[in-house]
Every structure is written in structure tokens, then in C-alpha cells.
């Protein structure tokens, strides 16, 4: 099945957080117990575009962090699962709760913990700076690194393949 055929079936974008929505670095402030993470604004706008196109968007993360929750709230994620060490089991819960099939999900991951979902998802993507062996489980690798616009890159590709990009851009080009 080619990319256009796979994209036509996608109803939801499922994102890993650390290494995909962020660059994977975790900082700690000397003034607080909270983690410090950085999210790329273009990824955020890409998520908004995907939602405007009718896609569900959310995250499935093995780690728990207040920064993740705050970003998920800001972007109005349709679903948000964090602290899920068994991502495969969590993905099954996500599918059931969101009334989705694995074939209707695009998953973006960056490391070995993501492989079980990458193997199941209808479309699987890894980021530019993921280990080389991840290519064996993905439809493609982004040109941009995690936390540096990779999510936006994937969303643009999917929306173009689904034939929705031009309509979404009309608002900005008028």
C-alpha cells in the first residue's frame, strides 16, 4: 500500500512526547521539582491544522510530566495518556476508548519502546534523529528532528496526501 492509500485511512495522529514533540532532553530547575521541556511552536500549529481537518490528535507517553499535561491542554488534545510503561497495552486502551482501529492511526515514535505500536499502526513514522534501526518499523523518517518541527512535517505530508492541505491554507493565502 502506498503513502496516499495509507494516509486516506488515517483518522488519528498518536504522538510520543519525549524525542518527538520535544528534543528528548529533560531539564530540572533548581527552584522546583518540575521538569523543563521545550515544544516547537510549528508542531503546535500543525496539530491545530490536523484537528481542523477532522483528525483526532493526542499523545501516548511512557513518562509523566506536568509540562506534557500543560502542552496537551493548550493544544486541546483529543486524548492524552502518560506514564504508560507498557505502550502496547495503552495503545489497545486508546483504540477502544477512541473507537479507532490501529489501521486508522498514524503513530510517530523515536525509540525501541515505540516499536510495538509502530508495527501495529496504519502509518508509522520516526524522527530524523532516531536510531537507524527504527527505519525497519516505519513508513518513513522525517527530515526534521524531534522537537524541531518533525510533527508539523508529518502532518503536512498527511494532509497533502489526503487532499486537505490547500483548503486549510486558503485561510492564510486569501
Secondary structure, 3 states (H helix, E strand, C coil): CCHHHHHHHCCEEEECCCCCCCCCCCEECCCCCCEECCCCHHHHHHHHHHHHCCCEEEEECCCCCHHHHHHHHHCCCCEEECCCCCHHHHHHHHHHHHCCCHHHEEEEECCHHHHHHHHHCCEEEECCCCCHHHHHHCCEECCCCCCCCHHHHHHHHHHHHCCCHHHHHHHHHC
